[in-house]
């Protein structure tokens, strides 16, 4: 789902092979936590964690947090269930599929509050809700093969009145959607707006990319990412999780209020990420509007979002049953007030 530059791809490999992590403090009195990211390398959605490390929010909460990057986008839940990490960053669809498979994971807070996954085309190419059948019929659509895109595309195709056989889905986990789109190898790319738009801007493409939100063509409007842990870790370490979410809350608010400084902190923490400061700053700025709900709250989850997700995933055959929403989440570790 993420846009990756060729430089970033190479840097990701280097980071994973070296086992790079960043700690907030080496103080022996701090409780150590490993945070598993959802992608093999760092990008701007890691900004709140970086800020919590570098501005001392984790240390003040009594925590020493290091970041672990998975070898691929399907491994974060495994890192949690094996104890290699205590808190992780995953998509809500990953949660749905993992719980259906019996994984003892639980979401402890939304990262984002709504669905900004979208379809993209080159500037000047028609891609709109009224003509979605004709716009997609026979076209090649790029997918990284991530769980979120695999879940969202069926809704779009069903809304468009199309069968999978009537389009060509190019699945390339190590590919680059923007590069393929601009080169004409695919007609449509898929990503979230906060990742794709900075990519277009950085590529200095003449004109504005065509963008169509998935929610306008059948995709459910649910949060994309969450913070998660395992039920066993939560049961034994409630105070630690409250401290983690409190520090993340403060760091998120700081990064929202100081986006330029936050992007610079990210750059200094991960100089080999392969992304420019301009990309990181714009990506984070485009993420900010999705962080709060209609009540201006961070993190708060609802029965409705998880019920909508489970019903939707069962409807397209990704899970076998719709469990109670409480199976997926808890808000008990969120800061009060």
C-alpha positions as YAML, in Angstrom:
chain: A
units: angstrom
residues:
- id: 1
  name: UNK
  ca: [0.00, 0.00, 0.00]
- id: 2
  name: UNK
  ca: [2.93, 2.33, 0.54]
- id: 3
  name: UNK
  ca: [4.76, 4.21, -2.16]
- id: 4
  name: UNK
  ca: [8.45, 3.38, -2.16]
- id: 5
  name: UNK
  ca: [11.24, 5.04, -4.06]
- id: 6
  name: UNK
  ca: [14.03, 2.86, -5.44]
- id: 7
  name: UNK
  ca: [16.39, 4.41, -2.89]
- id: 8
  name: UNK
  ca: [13.96, 3.55, -0.11]
- id: 9
  name: UNK
  ca: [13.74, -0.06, -1.23]
- id: 10
  name: UNK
  ca: [17.52, -0.43, -1.03]
- id: 11
  name: UNK
  ca: [17.62, 1.32, 2.34]
- id: 12
  name: UNK
  ca: [14.88, -0.93, 3.70]
- id: 13
  name: UNK
  ca: [16.96, -3.97, 2.86]
- id: 14
  name: UNK
  ca: [19.94, -2.46, 4.66]
- id: 15
  name: UNK
  ca: [17.91, -1.58, 7.74]
- id: 16
  name: UNK
  ca: [16.39, -5.05, 8.01]
- id: 17
  name: UNK
  ca: [19.68, -6.84, 7.48]
- id: 18
  name: UNK
  ca: [21.37, -4.71, 10.13]
- id: 19
  name: UNK
  ca: [18.50, -5.02, 12.59]
- id: 20
  name: UNK
  ca: [18.45, -1.24, 13.06]
- id: 21
  name: UNK
  ca: [16.42, 0.06, 15.98]
- id: 22
  name: UNK
  ca: [16.31, 3.30, 17.90]
- id: 23
  name: UNK
  ca: [15.91, 3.49, 21.67]
- id: 24
  name: UNK
  ca: [14.50, 6.35, 23.69]
- id: 25
  name: UNK
  ca: [16.96, 5.89, 26.53]
- id: 26
  name: UNK
  ca: [19.48, 3.44, 27.89]
- id: 27
  name: UNK
  ca: [18.39, 4.00, 31.49]
- id: 28
  name: UNK
  ca: [18.27, 0.72, 33.41]
- id: 29
  name: UNK
  ca: [15.20, 1.85, 35.38]
- id: 30
  name: UNK
  ca: [13.04, 2.10, 32.27]
- id: 31
  name: UNK
  ca: [10.72, -0.72, 31.15]
- id: 32
  name: UNK
  ca: [11.82, -2.02, 27.75]
- id: 33
  name: UNK
  ca: [9.31, -2.47, 24.93]
- id: 34
  name: UNK
  ca: [9.85, -3.51, 21.35]
- id: 35
  name: UNK
  ca: [7.50, -1.83, 18.87]
- id: 36
  name: UNK
  ca: [6.95, -3.77, 15.63]
- id: 37
  name: UNK
  ca: [6.22, -1.63, 12.59]
- id: 38
  name: UNK
  ca: [4.02, -2.87, 9.74]
- id: 39
  name: UNK
  ca: [6.57, -2.28, 6.99]
- id: 40
  name: UNK
  ca: [10.14, -3.49, 6.40]
- id: 41
  name: UNK
  ca: [11.52, 0.03, 6.81]
- id: 42
  name: UNK
  ca: [10.68, 3.39, 8.39]
- id: 43
  name: UNK
  ca: [8.38, 5.99, 6.90]
- id: 44
  name: UNK
  ca: [6.51, 9.05, 8.14]
- id: 45
  name: UNK
  ca: [3.67, 7.19, 9.87]
- id: 46
  name: UNK
  ca: [6.30, 6.23, 12.43]
- id: 47
  name: UNK
  ca: [6.55, 9.94, 13.33]
- id: 48
  name: UNK
  ca: [4.65, 9.72, 16.68]
- id: 49
  name: UNK
  ca: [6.95, 6.94, 17.87]
- id: 50
  name: UNK
  ca: [10.05, 8.87, 16.80]
- id: 51
  name: UNK
  ca: [8.79, 12.00, 18.56]
- id: 52
  name: UNK
  ca: [8.00, 10.02, 21.70]
- id: 53
  name: UNK
  ca: [11.57, 8.71, 21.65]
- id: 54
  name: UNK
  ca: [13.40, 11.91, 20.80]
- id: 55
  name: UNK
  ca: [11.30, 14.38, 22.81]
- id: 56
  name: UNK
  ca: [11.41, 12.16, 25.87]
- id: 57
  name: UNK
  ca: [7.74, 11.23, 26.15]
- id: 58
  name: UNK
  ca: [8.55, 7.53, 26.42]
- id: 59
  name: UNK
  ca: [11.30, 8.11, 28.98]
- id: 60
  name: UNK
  ca: [9.02, 10.30, 31.10]
- id: 61
  name: UNK
  ca: [6.47, 7.48, 31.02]
- id: 62
  name: UNK
  ca: [9.13, 5.08, 32.30]
- id: 63
  name: UNK
  ca: [9.64, 3.31, 28.98]
- id: 64
  name: UNK
  ca: [12.58, 2.42, 26.77]
- id: 65
  name: UNK
  ca: [11.05, 1.74, 23.34]
- id: 66
  name: UNK
  ca: [12.95, 0.25, 20.41]
- id: 67
  name: UNK
  ca: [11.55, -0.24, 16.92]
- id: 68
  name: UNK
  ca: [11.69, -3.52, 15.04]
- id: 69
  name: UNK
  ca: [11.04, -3.73, 11.29]
- id: 70
  name: UNK
  ca: [9.53, -6.93, 9.90]
- id: 71
  name: UNK
  ca: [10.99, -8.70, 6.86]
- id: 72
  name: UNK
  ca: [7.69, -8.22, 5.01]
- id: 73
  name: UNK
  ca: [4.23, -6.70, 5.48]
- id: 74
  name: UNK
  ca: [2.74, -9.96, 6.72]
- id: 75
  name: UNK
  ca: [4.97, -10.54, 9.72]
- id: 76
  name: UNK
  ca: [4.04, -7.93, 12.34]
- id: 77
  name: UNK
  ca: [1.31, -10.04, 13.94]
- id: 78
  name: UNK
  ca: [3.74, -12.97, 14.13]
- id: 79
  name: UNK
  ca: [6.28, -10.75, 15.90]
- id: 80
  name: UNK
  ca: [3.62, -9.98, 18.51]
- id: 81
  name: UNK
  ca: [2.38, -13.53, 19.01]
- id: 82
  name: UNK
  ca: [5.91, -14.94, 19.34]
- id: 83
  name: UNK
  ca: [6.91, -12.29, 21.86]
- id: 84
  name: UNK
  ca: [9.52, -10.70, 19.59]
- id: 85
  name: UNK
  ca: [7.58, -7.43, 20.04]
- id: 86
  name: UNK
  ca: [5.10, -6.29, 22.65]
- id: 87
  name: UNK
  ca: [3.23, -3.57, 20.73]
- id: 88
  name: UNK
  ca: [2.71, -3.38, 16.99]
- id: 89
  name: UNK
  ca: [1.32, -1.27, 14.18]
- id: 90
  name: UNK
  ca: [-1.06, -3.12, 11.84]
- id: 91
  name: UNK
  ca: [-4.06, -2.54, 9.61]
- id: 92
  name: UNK
  ca: [-7.56, -3.25, 10.82]
- id: 93
  name: UNK
  ca: [-7.92, -5.84, 8.06]
- id: 94
  name: UNK
  ca: [-4.82, -7.59, 9.42]
- id: 95
  name: UNK
  ca: [-6.58, -7.63, 12.79]
- id: 96
  name: UNK
  ca: [-9.72, -9.11, 11.26]
- id: 97
  name: UNK
  ca: [-7.88, -11.86, 9.42]
- id: 98
  name: UNK
  ca: [-5.55, -12.61, 12.35]
- id: 99
  name: UNK
  ca: [-8.38, -12.94, 14.87]
- id: 100
  name: UNK
  ca: [-10.28, -15.17, 12.45]
- id: 101
  name: UNK
  ca: [-7.20, -17.41, 12.30]
- id: 102
  name: UNK
  ca: [-7.08, -17.62, 16.08]
- id: 103
  name: UNK
  ca: [-4.23, -15.21, 16.78]
- id: 104
  name: UNK
  ca: [-4.59, -13.77, 20.32]
- id: 105
  name: UNK
  ca: [-4.11, -10.14, 19.26]
- id: 106
  name: UNK
  ca: [-6.11, -7.12, 20.38]
- id: 107
  name: UNK
  ca: [-6.19, -3.52, 19.19]
- id: 108
  name: UNK
  ca: [-5.48, -0.93, 21.89]
- id: 109
  name: UNK
  ca: [-6.08, 2.23, 19.88]
- id: 110
  name: UNK
  ca: [-6.86, 3.54, 16.43]
- id: 111
  name: UNK
  ca: [-4.02, 5.27, 14.60]
- id: 112
  name: UNK
  ca: [-6.28, 6.71, 11.92]
- id: 113
  name: UNK
  ca: [-10.05, 7.19, 12.09]
- id: 114
  name: UNK
  ca: [-11.27, 6.77, 8.52]
- id: 115
  name: UNK
  ca: [-10.46, 5.12, 5.21]
- id: 116
  name: UNK
  ca: [-8.28, 7.20, 2.89]
- id: 117
  name: UNK
  ca: [-7.37, 4.31, 0.58]
- id: 118
  name: UNK
  ca: [-7.90, 5.33, -3.03]
- id: 119
  name: UNK
  ca: [-7.43, 4.56, -6.70]
- id: 120
  name: UNK
  ca: [-5.05, 6.76, -8.71]
- id: 121
  name: UNK
  ca: [-4.41, 7.46, -12.37]
- id: 122
  name: UNK
  ca: [-2.11, 9.75, -14.31]
- id: 123
  name: UNK
  ca: [-3.14, 13.39, -14.66]
- id: 124
  name: UNK
  ca: [-5.91, 13.83, -17.21]
- id: 125
  name: UNK
  ca: [-7.08, 10.21, -17.07]
- id: 126
  name: UNK
  ca: [-10.75, 9.80, -16.11]
- id: 127
  name: UNK
  ca: [-11.41, 7.94, -12.91]
- id: 128
  name: UNK
  ca: [-14.68, 8.86, -11.21]
- id: 129
  name: UNK
  ca: [-17.53, 7.21, -9.35]
- id: 130
  name: UNK
  ca: [-20.17, 7.79, -12.06]
- id: 131
  name: UNK
  ca: [-18.14, 6.00, -14.74]
- id: 132
  name: UNK
  ca: [-16.25, 3.50, -12.60]
- id: 133
  name: UNK
  ca: [-17.36, 0.47, -14.65]
- id: 134
  name: UNK
  ca: [-16.00, 1.89, -17.89]
- id: 135
  name: UNK
  ca: [-12.95, 3.42, -16.18]
- id: 136
  name: UNK
  ca: [-11.79, 0.06, -14.81]
- id: 137
  name: UNK
  ca: [-13.05, -2.42, -17.42]
- id: 138
  name: UNK
  ca: [-10.05, -4.17, -18.99]
- id: 139
  name: UNK
  ca: [-7.56, -2.01, -17.09]
- id: 140
  name: UNK
  ca: [-4.46, -3.10, -15.21]
- id: 141
  name: UNK
  ca: [-4.56, -2.27, -11.49]
- id: 142
  name: UNK
  ca: [-1.44, -2.25, -9.31]
- id: 143
  name: UNK
  ca: [-1.50, -3.89, -5.87]
- id: 144
  name: UNK
  ca: [1.30, -4.51, -3.37]
- id: 145
  name: UNK
  ca: [-0.63, -7.59, -2.26]
- id: 146
  name: UNK
  ca: [-1.09, -6.18, 1.25]
- id: 147
  name: UNK
  ca: [-4.10, -7.28, 3.27]
- id: 148
  name: UNK
  ca: [-5.75, -3.86, 3.11]
- id: 149
  name: UNK
  ca: [-5.71, -3.62, -0.69]
- id: 150
  name: UNK
  ca: [-6.70, -7.27, -1.04]
- id: 151
  name: UNK
  ca: [-9.72, -6.47, 1.13]
- id: 152
  name: UNK
  ca: [-10.69, -3.15, -0.47]
- id: 153
  name: UNK
  ca: [-10.46, -4.03, -4.17]
- id: 154
  name: UNK
  ca: [-13.33, -6.57, -4.12]
- id: 155
  name: UNK
  ca: [-15.68, -3.88, -2.80]
- id: 156
  name: UNK
  ca: [-14.70, -1.52, -5.60]
- id: 157
  name: UNK
  ca: [-15.06, -4.18, -8.30]
- id: 158
  name: UNK
  ca: [-18.45, -5.28, -6.95]
- id: 159
  name: UNK
  ca: [-19.62, -1.66, -6.85]
- id: 160
  name: UNK
  ca: [-18.42, -1.23, -10.44]
- id: 161
  name: UNK
  ca: [-20.27, -4.35, -11.55]
- id: 162
  name: UNK
  ca: [-17.04, -6.03, -12.57]
- id: 163
  name: UNK
  ca: [-15.61, -9.50, -12.05]
- id: 164
  name: UNK
  ca: [-11.95, -10.02, -11.25]
- id: 165
  name: UNK
  ca: [-11.55, -11.58, -14.69]
- id: 166
  name: UNK
  ca: [-12.61, -8.29, -16.29]
- id: 167
  name: UNK
  ca: [-9.57, -6.44, -14.94]
- id: 168
  name: UNK
  ca: [-5.92, -7.35, -14.57]
- id: 169
  name: UNK
  ca: [-4.51, -7.03, -11.07]
- id: 170
  name: UNK
  ca: [-0.74, -6.72, -11.06]
- id: 171
  name: UNK
  ca: [0.42, -7.85, -7.61]
- id: 172
  name: UNK
  ca: [3.99, -6.78, -6.90]
- id: 173
  name: UNK
  ca: [4.96, -6.81, -3.19]
- id: 174
  name: UNK
  ca: [8.41, -5.41, -3.96]
- id: 175
  name: UNK
  ca: [7.30, -3.20, -6.84]
- id: 176
  name: UNK
  ca: [6.64, 0.51, -7.11]
- id: 177
  name: UNK
  ca: [3.12, 1.57, -7.99]
- id: 178
  name: UNK
  ca: [3.94, 5.14, -9.01]
- id: 179
  name: UNK
  ca: [6.86, 4.14, -11.22]
- id: 180
  name: UNK
  ca: [4.70, 1.55, -12.99]
- id: 181
  name: UNK
  ca: [1.81, 3.99, -13.32]
- id: 182
  name: UNK
  ca: [3.89, 6.79, -14.82]
- id: 183
  name: UNK
  ca: [5.64, 4.32, -17.14]
- id: 184
  name: UNK
  ca: [2.28, 3.07, -18.42]
- id: 185
  name: UNK
  ca: [2.77, -0.46, -17.09]
- id: 186
  name: UNK
  ca: [-0.46, -0.14, -15.13]
- id: 187
  name: UNK
  ca: [-3.51, 2.04, -15.65]
- id: 188
  name: UNK
  ca: [-4.49, 2.43, -12.01]
- id: 189
  name: UNK
  ca: [-2.50, 2.35, -8.79]
- id: 190
  name: UNK
  ca: [-3.79, 1.77, -5.27]
- id: 191
  name: UNK
  ca: [-2.56, 3.36, -2.06]
- id: 192
  name: UNK
  ca: [-3.65, 5.74, 0.66]
- id: 193
  name: UNK
  ca: [-3.74, 9.43, -0.12]
- id: 194
  name: UNK
  ca: [-1.08, 10.35, 2.43]
- id: 195
  name: UNK
  ca: [1.44, 8.10, 0.66]
- id: 196
  name: UNK
  ca: [0.53, 8.49, -3.00]
- id: 197
  name: UNK
  ca: [0.13, 12.27, -3.22]
- id: 198
  name: UNK
  ca: [3.61, 13.08, -1.86]
- id: 199
  name: UNK
  ca: [4.97, 10.58, -4.37]
- id: 200
  name: UNK
  ca: [3.34, 12.40, -7.28]
- id: 201
  name: UNK
  ca: [4.61, 15.72, -5.97]
- id: 202
  name: UNK
  ca: [8.13, 14.36, -5.55]
- id: 203
  name: UNK
  ca: [8.11, 12.89, -9.04]
- id: 204
  name: UNK
  ca: [7.44, 16.39, -10.37]
- id: 205
  name: UNK
  ca: [4.66, 15.12, -12.62]
- id: 206
  name: UNK
  ca: [3.02, 17.86, -14.68]
- id: 207
  name: UNK
  ca: [-0.58, 18.25, -13.56]
- id: 208
  name: UNK
  ca: [-2.42, 16.72, -10.59]
- id: 209
  name: UNK
  ca: [-2.93, 13.00, -10.28]
- id: 210
  name: UNK
  ca: [-6.47, 11.68, -10.69]
- id: 211
  name: UNK
  ca: [-7.71, 10.42, -7.34]
- id: 212
  name: UNK
  ca: [-10.82, 8.47, -6.39]
- id: 213
  name: UNK
  ca: [-11.42, 7.50, -2.76]
- id: 214
  name: UNK
  ca: [-12.43, 3.89, -2.28]
- id: 215
  name: UNK
  ca: [-15.27, 4.97, -0.01]
- id: 216
  name: UNK
  ca: [-16.86, 6.71, -3.02]
- id: 217
  name: UNK
  ca: [-17.04, 3.39, -4.87]
- id: 218
  name: UNK
  ca: [-18.10, 0.80, -2.32]
- id: 219
  name: UNK
  ca: [-15.23, 0.46, 0.17]
- id: 220
  name: UNK
  ca: [-16.25, 0.65, 3.86]
- id: 221
  name: UNK
  ca: [-15.27, 3.82, 5.72]
- id: 222
  name: UNK
  ca: [-13.32, 2.33, 8.61]
- id: 223
  name: UNK
  ca: [-9.97, 3.14, 10.25]
- id: 224
  name: UNK
  ca: [-6.96, 1.81, 8.37]
- id: 225
  name: UNK
  ca: [-4.29, 1.38, 11.09]
- id: 226
  name: UNK
  ca: [-4.25, 0.50, 14.78]
- id: 227
  name: UNK
  ca: [-1.83, -0.03, 17.65]
- id: 228
  name: UNK
  ca: [-2.04, -3.65, 18.81]
- id: 229
  name: UNK
  ca: [-0.69, -6.11, 21.36]
- id: 230
  name: UNK
  ca: [-1.45, -9.65, 22.49]
- id: 231
  name: UNK
  ca: [-4.09, -10.51, 25.05]
- id: 232
  name: UNK
  ca: [-1.54, -12.25, 27.25]
- id: 233
  name: UNK
  ca: [0.80, -9.24, 27.30]
- id: 234
  name: UNK
  ca: [-2.12, -6.93, 28.01]
- id: 235
  name: UNK
  ca: [-3.29, -9.07, 30.89]
- id: 236
  name: UNK
  ca: [0.13, -9.03, 32.54]
- id: 237
  name: UNK
  ca: [1.21, -5.47, 31.69]
- id: 238
  name: UNK
  ca: [-1.77, -3.07, 31.80]
- id: 239
  name: UNK
  ca: [0.23, -0.24, 33.40]
- id: 240
  name: UNK
  ca: [2.90, -0.53, 30.69]
- id: 241
  name: UNK
  ca: [0.33, -0.27, 27.92]
- id: 242
  name: UNK
  ca: [-1.29, 2.75, 29.59]
- id: 243
  name: UNK
  ca: [2.12, 4.38, 29.80]
- id: 244
  name: UNK
  ca: [2.80, 3.59, 26.14]
- id: 245
  name: UNK
  ca: [-0.49, 5.03, 24.91]
- id: 246
  name: UNK
  ca: [-0.10, 8.10, 27.15]
- id: 247
  name: UNK
  ca: [3.33, 8.80, 25.67]
- id: 248
  name: UNK
  ca: [2.06, 8.21, 22.12]
- id: 249
  name: UNK
  ca: [-0.84, 10.58, 22.80]
- id: 250
  name: UNK
  ca: [1.50, 13.36, 23.89]
- id: 251
  name: UNK
  ca: [3.88, 12.68, 21.01]
- id: 252
  name: UNK
  ca: [1.07, 12.65, 18.44]
- id: 253
  name: UNK
  ca: [-0.26, 15.98, 19.69]
- id: 254
  name: UNK
  ca: [3.27, 17.43, 19.60]
- id: 255
  name: UNK
  ca: [3.87, 16.18, 16.05]
- id: 256
  name: UNK
  ca: [0.53, 17.61, 14.91]
- id: 257
  name: UNK
  ca: [1.38, 20.98, 16.42]
- id: 258
  name: UNK
  ca: [4.97, 20.93, 15.09]
- id: 259
  name: UNK
  ca: [4.90, 19.06, 11.76]
- id: 260
  name: UNK
  ca: [8.08, 20.61, 10.37]
- id: 261
  name: UNK
  ca: [10.07, 19.80, 13.48]
- id: 262
  name: UNK
  ca: [8.56, 16.31, 13.61]
- id: 263
  name: UNK
  ca: [9.59, 15.58, 10.02]
- id: 264
  name: UNK
  ca: [13.11, 16.78, 10.79]
- id: 265
  name: UNK
  ca: [13.28, 14.46, 13.81]
- id: 266
  name: UNK
  ca: [12.26, 11.57, 11.58]
- id: 267
  name: UNK
  ca: [14.96, 12.50, 9.03]
- id: 268
  name: UNK
  ca: [17.65, 12.63, 11.70]
- id: 269
  name: UNK
  ca: [16.53, 9.36, 13.26]
- id: 270
  name: UNK
  ca: [16.39, 7.48, 9.96]
- id: 271
  name: UNK
  ca: [18.78, 9.24, 7.56]
- id: 272
  name: UNK
  ca: [18.94, 6.13, 5.35]
- id: 273
  name: UNK
  ca: [15.18, 5.76, 4.96]
- id: 274
  name: UNK
  ca: [15.40, 6.75, 1.29]
- id: 275
  name: UNK
  ca: [12.73, 9.46, 1.62]
- id: 276
  name: UNK
  ca: [13.23, 13.20, 1.33]
- id: 277
  name: UNK
  ca: [12.28, 15.69, 4.00]
- id: 278
  name: UNK
  ca: [9.68, 17.15, 1.62]
- id: 279
  name: UNK
  ca: [8.07, 13.73, 1.17]
- id: 280
  name: UNK
  ca: [8.06, 13.02, 4.91]
- id: 281
  name: UNK
  ca: [6.66, 16.43, 5.80]
- id: 282
  name: UNK
  ca: [3.87, 16.36, 3.21]
- id: 283
  name: UNK
  ca: [3.04, 12.75, 4.05]
- id: 284
  name: UNK
  ca: [2.72, 13.56, 7.73]
- id: 285
  name: UNK
  ca: [0.68, 16.71, 7.02]
- id: 286
  name: UNK
  ca: [-1.72, 14.65, 4.90]
- id: 287
  name: UNK
  ca: [-1.97, 12.07, 7.69]
- id: 288
  name: UNK
  ca: [-2.95, 14.58, 10.37]
- id: 289
  name: UNK
  ca: [-6.59, 15.12, 9.24]
- id: 290
  name: UNK
  ca: [-7.28, 11.38, 9.68]
- id: 291
  name: UNK
  ca: [-5.97, 11.07, 13.25]
- id: 292
  name: UNK
  ca: [-9.02, 12.40, 15.13]
- id: 293
  name: UNK
  ca: [-12.64, 11.29, 15.11]
- id: 294
  name: UNK
  ca: [-15.69, 13.55, 14.81]
- id: 295
  name: UNK
  ca: [-15.45, 14.25, 18.55]
- id: 296
  name: UNK
  ca: [-11.84, 15.44, 18.08]
- id: 297
  name: UNK
  ca: [-10.45, 12.42, 19.94]
- id: 298
  name: UNK
  ca: [-7.35, 10.41, 19.17]
- id: 299
  name: UNK
  ca: [-7.29, 6.59, 19.31]
- id: 300
  name: UNK
  ca: [-10.87, 5.89, 20.51]
- id: 301
  name: UNK
  ca: [-12.35, 2.76, 18.92]
- id: 302
  name: UNK
  ca: [-16.02, 1.85, 18.54]
- id: 303
  name: UNK
  ca: [-18.18, -1.23, 18.22]
- id: 304
  name: UNK
  ca: [-19.47, 0.19, 14.94]
- id: 305
  name: UNK
  ca: [-16.08, 0.31, 13.21]
- id: 306
  name: UNK
  ca: [-15.22, -3.29, 14.10]
- id: 307
  name: UNK
  ca: [-18.70, -4.59, 13.32]
- id: 308
  name: UNK
  ca: [-18.56, -2.85, 9.93]
- id: 309
  name: UNK
  ca: [-15.13, -4.30, 9.25]
- id: 310
  name: UNK
  ca: [-16.03, -7.87, 10.23]
- id: 311
  name: UNK
  ca: [-19.29, -7.83, 8.27]
- id: 312
  name: UNK
  ca: [-17.47, -6.46, 5.24]
- id: 313
  name: UNK
  ca: [-14.66, -9.01, 5.41]
- id: 314
  name: UNK
  ca: [-17.09, -11.89, 5.77]
- id: 315
  name: UNK
  ca: [-19.08, -10.55, 2.84]
- id: 316
  name: UNK
  ca: [-16.08, -10.94, 0.55]
- id: 317
  name: UNK
  ca: [-14.97, -14.25, 2.05]
- id: 318
  name: UNK
  ca: [-11.84, -13.11, 3.90]
- id: 319
  name: UNK
  ca: [-13.13, -14.31, 7.27]
- id: 320
  name: UNK
  ca: [-15.53, -17.11, 8.14]
- id: 321
  name: UNK
  ca: [-17.65, -15.49, 10.84]
- id: 322
  name: UNK
  ca: [-18.50, -12.13, 12.40]
- id: 323
  name: UNK
  ca: [-17.48, -12.14, 16.08]
- id: 324
  name: UNK
  ca: [-18.57, -9.62, 18.69]
- id: 325
  name: UNK
  ca: [-16.80, -6.26, 18.15]
- id: 326
  name: UNK
  ca: [-15.26, -6.54, 21.63]
- id: 327
  name: UNK
  ca: [-13.27, -9.52, 20.32]
- id: 328
  name: UNK
  ca: [-11.08, -7.10, 18.42]
- id: 329
  name: UNK
  ca: [-10.41, -4.17, 20.69]
- id: 330
  name: UNK
  ca: [-10.26, -2.39, 24.01]
- id: 331
  name: UNK
  ca: [-10.07, 1.30, 24.91]
- id: 332
  name: UNK
  ca: [-9.02, 0.64, 28.50]
- id: 333
  name: UNK
  ca: [-5.39, 1.66, 27.97]
- id: 334
  name: UNK
  ca: [-6.16, 5.07, 26.46]
- id: 335
  name: UNK
  ca: [-5.35, 8.25, 28.39]
- id: 336
  name: UNK
  ca: [-8.24, 9.67, 30.40]
- id: 337
  name: UNK
  ca: [-9.65, 13.04, 29.39]
...
